[in-house]
């Protein structure tokens, strides 16, 4: 695994508040610093302006590429694996804005702490989950093969699940999985006539 202490790609913010929910945090995004812009990375939109999602996905992709180049030695994208992605996610924690209480903290498990504490700030699970989704799509859009996509690795899913569960426990905010709406089967048009025939 790489050491994230080498090569500082710049200040990165996912923009979540310390008391914001993960659903609100998932809409936040990595801000790539100006030093990340390279002529070979900049692409002009075909027509009009890029959507907010597409613009953010491009910034995320450029930021991750810069992170790999800043390692010692630099890591080519073709050699990137899930370990590099995990190191990147852990690196982003230093720019987090979500208070995650430690087990020894008196506010551990309390959604609304009564006072300040020295517990660390972390990236919210929702922000990391949304980030991985964008990078997973960007990898394949930039020529990566789906079966070799490091952002789609099972290890990444396990890591995100562990972050989600630990943050929910530490912050006293249980994660609620969205229930899928059950589709109501369409009734055949002749159902009423069949019922009348059977009941007669």
Residue pairs with C-beta under 8 A, 6 or more apart in sequence:
1 83
1 84
1 86
1 87
2 71
2 75
2 83
2 84
2 87
3 71
3 87
4 87
4 88
4 90
4 91
6 70
6 71
6 72
7 67
7 69
7 70
7 71
7 72
8 70
9 33
9 36
9 63
9 66
9 67
9 70
10 32
10 33
10 35
10 36
10 66
11 31
11 33
11 95
12 30
12 31
12 32
12 33
12 63
12 92
12 95
13 30
13 31
13 95
13 97
14 25
14 28
14 29
14 30
14 92
14 95
14 96
14 97
14 123
14 124
14 127
14 128
14 131
15 25
15 28
15 29
15 31
15 97
15 127
16 24
16 25
16 28
16 96
16 97
16 98
16 123
16 124
16 126
16 127
17 24
17 25
17 97
17 98
18 97
18 98
18 99
18 121
19 99
19 112
20 98
20 124
21 126
21 173
22 124
22 125
22 126
22 127
22 164
22 167
22 173
22 175
23 126
24 126
25 98
25 124
25 125
25 126
25 127
26 124
26 126
26 127
26 129
26 130
27 130
28 124
28 127
28 130
29 56
29 59
29 60
29 127
29 130
29 131
29 134
30 56
30 59
30 60
30 63
30 92
30 131
31 59
32 59
32 60
32 62
32 63
32 66
35 66
36 59
36 62
36 63
36 66
37 62
38 62
41 62
41 65
43 58
50 58
53 134
56 134
57 134
57 135
57 137
57 138
58 138
60 131
60 134
60 135
60 138
61 134
61 135
61 138
61 139
61 142
64 88
64 135
65 77
67 88
67 91
68 74
68 75
68 76
68 77
68 80
68 84
69 75
75 84
77 144
80 150
81 150
81 153
82 150
82 153
82 155
82 156
84 150
85 132
85 135
85 150
85 151
85 153
85 156
86 155
86 156
86 159
89 123
89 128
89 131
89 132
89 159
92 123
92 128
92 131
93 120
93 122
93 123
95 123
96 120
96 121
96 122
96 123
96 124
97 121
97 124
98 121
98 122
98 123
98 124
98 167
98 171
99 113
99 117
99 119
99 120
99 121
99 122
99 171
100 119
100 120
100 121
100 122
100 166
100 167
100 170
100 171
101 107
101 108
101 109
101 110
101 113
101 117
101 119
101 170
101 171
102 108
102 119
102 120
102 170
103 170
105 117
105 119
106 117
107 113
107 114
107 115
107 117
107 119
108 170
109 169
109 170
109 171
109 172
110 172
111 171
111 172
111 173
122 167
124 167
125 160
125 163
125 164
125 167
125 168
125 175
128 160
128 163
129 160
129 164
132 151
132 156
132 160
135 151
136 149
136 151
136 152
139 149
139 150
139 151
140 146
140 149
146 152
150 156
164 175
165 175
167 173
168 174
168 175
